[in-house]
C-alpha cells in the first residue's frame, strides 16, 4: 500500500466566530471535558469500591465510562487548542490517528451498549436463567469482543483511508477529522472505500442496533405485563438509564448519516457531531447517577464513608 499523498497537514475550520466567542467556546468545552473526566472516573471508582456493583451490568458500565473518557479525549484536546491559536492545523498523521481512535472507541461503545441491552433482556425477560446465561466470564468475553471488533473495524477504515491520495485542498470544515470530510478532500475515487465501509458498517452497526432494539421491545413488553406496580417501577429503574443512553448515542448518529444532504449540512454536521462526541460522554455518568437507584446508593455509601 503506497500512499502518494502530497498534503502534509489539514486546516480545521472548526467554528468560525469572533475571538471573543472563541474564548467563550474554549471555556465551555473545557468545562464539559472536566465534567466528563470527573464524572466517568467517579463512576468507575464507585463500581470498583462497592461489592454490590460487582455484577455484569456494572462491569459493562465501568467499561462504558472508560470508553467515554477515551472517546472524548480523541477530539476535545485538539479542539481546545484550535480555539486558542490562529493557525488551526492538524498533521496528516495526526488526522489519520484521530480517525482511527474515533472509530475504534465509537464502535466499542456501540457494542458495549448492545451487550448491556442483552444483559438487561436476560435479567428482566428471563430472570430465572440469568445466572446460567451470564455465568463465569460471559460478560468479560462480550466486553473483549466489543473491544476487539472495534479495533479491527477501525483498522479497516484507517487502512482504506490511508490508501487514498490527498493533493489539496486541505481545508476540513469541521472541528475534528472524520471520514466523510476526508472522502470529500480525496483526489482519488473513494468509491471502493465507501462500499467496503458501508457493507461492513451496515452488518456491524445494523446488527448491533437491531439486537438493542429487539431487546428493548421485549423488555418493555415484559414490564407492561407485570401486575405489581412496584415490580414495574423496579424493573424500569434498572433499564431506564441505559435506554436513555442508547437513545442519546444512536439518535444523533442515525440523524447525521441518514439525513439528506442540504446546503447547511456541514454546519448541521458539526452541531450533531458535538452531541455524540462531546456532550454524550458527559451526560452518560450524570444519567446513571440520577436515574439508577443502585448507583445513587453506592455513591452515597462511598462519599458517606469519606465525608
TORTIMI-460109 format. One record per residue (C-alpha): residue in one letter; x negated, y negated, z. Coordinates in steps of 0.2 Angstrom, whole numbers, plus 5000, padded with zeros to 4 digits. Example, Ala and Ser with C-alpha at 12.3 -4.5 7.8 and 13.67 -1.06 7.14 Angstrom:
a493850225039/s493250055036/
% end
This chain:
x500050005000/x499149844994/x499849684999/x499449544987/x500249404997/x499449234995/x500449155009/x499449145025/x500749065036/x502549015036/x503448855041/x504848875054/x506148735052/x507048785067/x508248645072/x507848485063/x508348355076/x507548195083/x506048205095/x507248175110/x508348315105/x506848425103/x506348395121/x508148425127/x508148595117/x506548645124/x507148615142/x508748705139/x507948855130/x506548865144/x507948865157/x508849005148/x507249105147/x506849085165/x508549145170/x508449295158/x506749345165/x507349325183/x509049405181/x508449555172/x506949585184/x508149575199/x509249705191/x507849825188/x507149795206/x508849825214/x509149985204/x507450045210/x507749995228/x509450065231/x509550255231/x511450245227/x511050175210/x509850315205/x511150385193/x511150405174/x512250255172/x511050135181/x509450225173/x510150165157/x510549985164/x508749975170/x508150015153/x509349885145/x508649755157/x506849795152/x507349785134/x508149615136/x506549545144/x505549605129/x506949565116/x507049385122/x505149365123/x504949415105/x505749245099/x505849125113/x504049085117/x503649045099/x505248945098/x504748845113/x503048805105/x503948735089/x504948615100/x503348535106/x502248525090/x502448435074/x501748575063/x502948715066/x502048865058/x501849045061/x500449155053/x500949295041/x500349425053/x501249345067/x502849335057/x502749525052/x502349565071/x503849465076/x504949565063/x504349725070/x504649695088/x506349605085/x507049755075/x506249885087/x507049805103/x508649765094/x508849945088/x508350015105/x509649905114/x511049965102/x510650145105/x510450125124/x512250045124/x512850195114/x512150315127/x512950205141/x514650225132/x514450405130/x513950415149/x515550325154/x516550435142/x516050585151/x516250505168/x518050445165/x518750565152/x517850725158/x517450695176/x517350875181/x516050915168/x514950755171/x513750845182/x513450985170/x513350875154/x512250735162/x511150865172/x509250865174/x508450755161/x509850725148/x509850535152/x507950525150/x508050615134/x509350505127/x508350355133/x506750415125/x507750455109/x508350275108/x506550205110/x505850325098/x507150295085/x507050105087/x505150115084/x505250215068/x506650125061/x505749955064/x504150035057/x505050075041/x505749895040/x504049825043/x503049935031/x504349895017/x504249705021/x502349715020/x502449795003/x503249634996/x502249484989/x502449314995/x501749174984/x502749024990/x503748934995/x503348975013/x504748875022/x505948985033/x507548885038/x507648975055/x506848975072/x506049145070/x505549275057/x507049385052/x507149505037/x508549405027/x507449255027/x505849345021/x506849435007/x507349255001/x505549205001/x504849354992/x504149334974/x504349514971/x506049604970/x506649664987/x508049774980/x507149934985/x506849875002/x508649815004/x509349984998/x508250085009/x508549975024/x510449965020/x510550155019/x509650195035/x510350055044/x512150105039/x511850285045/x510950225061/x511950075066/x513650135059/x513450295069/x513050215085/x514450085083/x515750225079/x515150335094/x515350175105/x516950135098/x517750305099/x517050325117/x517950165122/x519550215113/x519550375123/x519150285139/x520450155138/x521750285133/x521250395149/x521350245160/x523050195154/x523750375158/x523150365176/x524650355188/x523650265203/x523450085201/x521850095212/x521250235201/x521450125186/x520549975194/x519150085200/x518950165183/x519050005173/x517749925185/x516450055181/x516550015162/x517249835160/x515449765162/x514749875149/x516149845137/x515949655139/x514049685135/x514449785120/x515649655113/x514349515116/x513049625107/x513949695092/x515149545089/x513849415083/x512849545074/x514349605064/x514849425060/x513149375055/x512849515042/x514649545036/x515249365034/x515249295016/x513849185011/x514348995011/x513348835009/x513248815028/x512748995030/x510948955036/x511448845049/x512848965055/x511549105055/x510349005066/x511848975079/x512349165078/x510549225080/x510449115096/x511849205103/x511249385101/x509349345103/x509349215117/x511049205126/x511549385126/x509949445136/x510349305148/x512149355151/x511949535152/x511249535171/x512549405175/x513949515169/x513349665178/x513049565194/x514849485194/x515949625187/x515149785193/x515549815211/x514149945214/x512849815208/x513649675219/x513549795234/x511749835230/x511249655228/x512049615245/x511149755253/x509449715246/x509549525249/x510349555266/x508849655271/x507649525265/x508649375271/
% end
